[in-house]
Structure formats: structure tokens, C-alpha cells
């Protein structure tokens, strides 16, 4: 481990441990943070990286070990203690008041914004603007946060964290929600901030991003420290190996689970979305009939258009990839395809039962307090085969669940275990397996590998890839994801969702740069 | 945590809550100058001192708590916070009396089912107002069900003082219902009536429904996570919420019908000492499990039956029993929270 004996540390952990019930999330981890560095913190899901950040941020009290900030041993009881010592955290899920403007959100959490009597401090607005300028943060201060995109919200959140003296800035998976260009912008800001002496901890699981932004990198695995290296002296391959502890089946995500082996009609279709307007019938005749079709579908949510004029066809045995920055109508599209949301305009022809892996695994895909069997029953409880007279055939459902646990390689003691004891990856395997049970003709996968570790990602992706090549029974798959690598790896055809519109991506533009531009609405996706 | 520990956990937590309540109650009694030992002994004798005390007092008083407790448990299971069992009970009692008085010559086989069905229907009707406001306009049912209680209470007051007042015109109460409408005794020589058995049967039916049927699975799913029910279960939440309101209201209404047909044989002001509210404690102490509600209803029935004896024999005012009931609710909630914290769910690094 690198030691920086001469440089005073910004923060330091010594032999820190933290348990959650039977799970050891951090096991004797030591960690050094030097002023002015960007320190990438890598690890699979459950490796302990968020736990480490939360310990530093005062949100978790460690069971053992020592926390030092600015060279002094401290006992942080809560985030306020940490803030007082100059440690600020930007969470994965932002903590902004949606109805407040950016300025109000910044002021709300900053004591400096107020006089002792609760009035606004004079000149505070100027200070906020000046600070944003120093940091190179482009922020919209006068628009309600609810009207801002994710990237813009994140910048408000960062400004909020940096309004007062900050020695340590913790960012938990800040890039997960951003488009490629926004990621570059974020990193530029972070360079600026670290240049001013603030130490930054960047929790992430995307290797290339961390290598691009960080000065040093620490890898955790199963709650233990594995390595700390200068970013310049370590390769992505070495880091991946350190993260997973040995070679992984399909390599790291983004490296070939098996795209491009399918040929046939899909490659020949001229209009990737199955044709809008005149040529639609011709295109439909050229291949097998679609399993699902949308024609000029529009929806309105909270008085605004969520989907605009969306037309697409999905056929058996193909993966239609839909890329896009979160919040551009993808969730609405998934709901329409799954038959949960009826379009306000246009026409949708859908199969009776649709498999749908929802984006929000723990909130929508599963009930944590239910057993695996009960969660599987979501797909089965309406079927005649799973009833005996008026009663549910729980024995039959338990058999199906046990089969699913085997098939999907879910790490659980039994199908009677509650979903809450499973790791994120195993939870996702349960959801995926259940939706495979359900998907006769159409499977909608919404960010199916978000937040999963490398092994689980590979497992889920190869299942989806295999599903679409499964002979006669194969469904059509719609893959909705903000992860471009995933889209490029799995899709036969690609479209981009931007501001509620679906824009086809021609085959010769199936690359990160072109798709990235479409995602940000720089090309083609605009117009009212 | 093993499956076994999970199954045992709630029962142990409940027992811990009751023990904690006893300890605090004992301390308070001692502070109030009442020897806790004497008070508890009197309370116990009043509730369990003899077979007749147990059957004719404890179980009879447990009956309305059992039915209202089941009503609350079922609604809560679906995340419908029905605080209105009290009002639904009053509506049911009024309807049962009205139905029975309207058919003076009818035989018991007609009269009893008619009175009880009328009670259930009136309870469901009473619950349908908050149900419509919640599903149609998104108005929170905690407020609406609570306010409907006052409407029911004042309506009952008005009816027994006016339109439904007894023909003698002496007291603010209705005429006695025909003898054919009286619920038969369950055990000869005691005051225990058919209503208790009805309560136990409803408990078993609810338990079977919740654990063994697709419909009950939906109720539990909506209660656990409405969004997961919609997305993973692919069924509509609204009909399930309606079902929970109506079934809950019907069962609470049935409690009122059972009480007038089984015990009071008429309706009057102050029929219920707040069973619809105590029902919340009954349901929570049972962790919303219908079978456990049978047990917790008897526990609260025993408190009620023993309270009088405690006042008589140990000189401890009966209001102490009310205090103890309140302590039980607090203890259940507190123990529940600490139990969850101990079990350490969630939070992965």
C-alpha cells in the first residue's frame, strides 16, 4: 500500500470494520486520502465501497477501527459531525427538494445562508454564483429542481456540498445516471475541485471512467482491501481481476457476451424501427410478423408529454436496444410495452403476457418481505396450473421457484428464504428468472444490470442473449438501458430515446460517439 | 436468521411487549399507591377466576374485539389504515336492530341471518365512503374513516332519541329486538353466544384467504408494496383496496350486529366503549395475523372483564385498565421497532 508519510492526510481509516447482522460489509479496511487527489474506489456490489464512503461521511458508525480526519482521530456520530469537519457527501439518490429552485436548495442546507434570526444573509446569492463560477459548475439556480435533468441536479448537489469549507468530497456512483458527455463535464469539475486542495472519493464500478478521472485507485473485494495503486500504473484488466478475484466467464462487461452471431432478416431491415409512415407494411412483410407493435404512441404524464409519437416493431429472436439518458421517457415506454400503461394516443398491439424486468428492482421487481417463492408467485398466481380449486398450489409454486433458483444460479439457502437476505445480484436473478417464466413473446428488460457486480452482470446479459436465440420459443426482447456498452453488446437494432421520442440509429452509427450524441439530443431528437 | 427464528420472532416480541407492559403497569400502580400484586391478582381472578368468569365475561367481552380486530387486521394487511371500525360497528348495530324490528313475526332462521347480513352490509356501506374518497380522489383514509366514526355516533344518538326510540318513550334506546333474533347460547348455562363462534370462523376464513388463495396473495402484495403489486404482479391495485375497505367494514359492522343480537338485544347510546379503537391494539398485537387476533382479542377481553373485579376487590379504578391497554399499544410498537433493528435487515455495502 502506498504511504504518504510526508504529506498530511485529508482522511484516513485504520482497520475499520462494519457488520450488518450476519454480513461483514467492511473487514479491517485501511484507507488513506491525500489532499487534492481524486481517489477511485472500486469493487463489485457488496464489496463494501458504499459502506466505506458512508463511514467516512458519518452516516455509519464503524464497529471497530479508527477514523481520522485532518490528522485527528474522530468519532463521527452522524453526517452533521462529518460536515462540521469538512466532509461532504453526494449521494447516488439526490437529496434535493424537488419544488425548490437550485438556489433555494443550496441555501436550505447551508448555515451561511442565514442570519442568526433566520433571515437570508445579505450577499449570499452573489457568494453562490461566485462559488459556482470558481468551480466551473454550470448551474440553473432559478428553476425548480424537478424541472432539471439528472446531470443538472447533480451539479446543484455538488455545489451544495462545496459551499462551505470542504476537505473531503465523497461521491457515490455519480456517473451511473449520466450520459457520456455529462460524465466528461463532471470529471472536469472534479479536477477543478481537487485542484483547489479538496480530496475526492469517487465510488464507481466502471473501470474506464475511474481510470480516466482518478489519480489513485483502491479496490475492495468482499469487504476487504485488495490494492491501492496510482491510476497511471495499473491497467483495466488488472483492476478487473482484483475486483473479482480471478478470471470471469465472459470477461468484464462490455466484452462480448455474444453479439453479432445472429444474421438474417434483422440485419437487412432498412428502417431500424420497423418503419414509420409509408414503408411500414413493406418492412413488416419482409420479416416474420412482429410480436409487439407501437404506432404513433403518445402518453401524457402530469400534464406533459412523456412519450411522443413512438413507433416500433419487435420481432421474435431479436434484441431491440433502446439507449438514452434516464428520464427521457424510457420508463413510460416500458410500462406501455408491459401493458400496465394504456397509451393516450396512438395504437399498441401487444402480446397477452409480457415479461418485464423493471428498473427499480427492490421497489417494483420484488417485495423484500416476501420469500423467493412468493416473489415468483407474482408471475404464477393467476395461472390455472397453479391453482387447486380456489386454493393456490403453493407446493407447485415452490417447485417452480426451486427450479428457478437452480436454473439462474441464485445463491440462496432455499426458495423459502426472504428476498431481503439476497444480494442485489441474486435479487436480480430472481426477477429475471421470473420474467423469463412469464415472457411468451416479449421481454422488456429495463436497465437489467444496473448496480450488479461483474459476475452477475455477465450472467444476466448472457441469459438475455441466449433467450433471444432460443429457437421457436424465443421472444422478442426490448432492452432499455442507459449503459451504452450493454446496448452495443446485446442489440441487433438500436434506437435512442430522447425527450420522449424514439430515434432510430442506423447500423453504421452503432458506436459510442454517435449514440452518445443522439442521447443528449444533439442530433435529430429535438423539435417540439 | 433461520426460518424458524423468523417464525418465532414475532411471537417472542409480542410476549416481550406484554411483559414490558406488565412491568410498567406494576410500577405505575405502585406509584399510585396500589399494591400491584393485589391489583393483578384481582384482575386475573375477574378474568380467569372460574369457568363462568372466563366464558361468560372474558369471552363475551372478547367477541366484539375479535370481530373489530379482524376488521382492522385485514384492512391493515392491505395497507388500508381503517381507523373507522367504531363507526362501522355502530352502523352495523343500527342496521341489525332495524332489520330485526321490521320483521317481528319471522322465525329465527330468517331473522338472525337477516339481521347479521344487514349489519355487515351497513358496515361495508359505511366503509365505502372513505374507500371512494381514497380510490377516486386520493384522500387519505386515516382522516376520513376517523371522521366517519363521529358521523355514525351522532347518527346513532339521533336515531335512538327520535325515529328509533323505544315505544315506551322512557330511555334513549330502541325497542328490544324479537326473541327470535337473539343469538343462541354457545354453551348451556353460560352467557357465551353464537357470536364468538362466528368470530372464530371469520378468523379462520380470513387466514385461509390471506395465505392460501390468489386473492389473498394480492391483498398481501398490495399491503407490502403497491408498486410491486402493479409492476411485478401485473394486477390493478384499486379493486384490491376496495375489497379491503368493504370486507373490513363488513366485519366491523358484523361486530355491531353480533353485539345487539347476542348481548344487548337493543341499540342505545354508548353501545361500544370504544371497541373499534381498541381493535387497533388487538390487531397490532396479533401482527395482523387473523388467527393470532383470536388470542389477542381474548387477552383484551380478559383485561376488560378483570378491570371491574380490580376496582371492586382491590380498589383500583377501572380507568387503569384503559391505561394498560394504551401501554400495550406503545409497547408493541416499541418492541416491534427494536426487533426489526435487532434483525438488522437491509443495508449492504
Interface residues (C-beta under 8 A of the other chain):
Chain A: X18 X20 X21 X22 X23 X25 X26 X45 X46 X47 X48 X49 X50 X51 X52 X223 X338 X339 X340 X356 X358 X360 X363 X364 X365 X366 X367 X368 X369 X370 X374 X375 X377 X378 X379 X381 X382 X387 X390 X391 X392 X394 X416 X417 X418 X420 X421 X423 X424 X431 X434
Chain B: X1 X3 X6 X212 X213 X214 X217 X218 X220 X221 X224 X225 X227 X228 X230 X231 X232 X233 X234 X235 X343 X344 X345 X346 X347 X348 X349
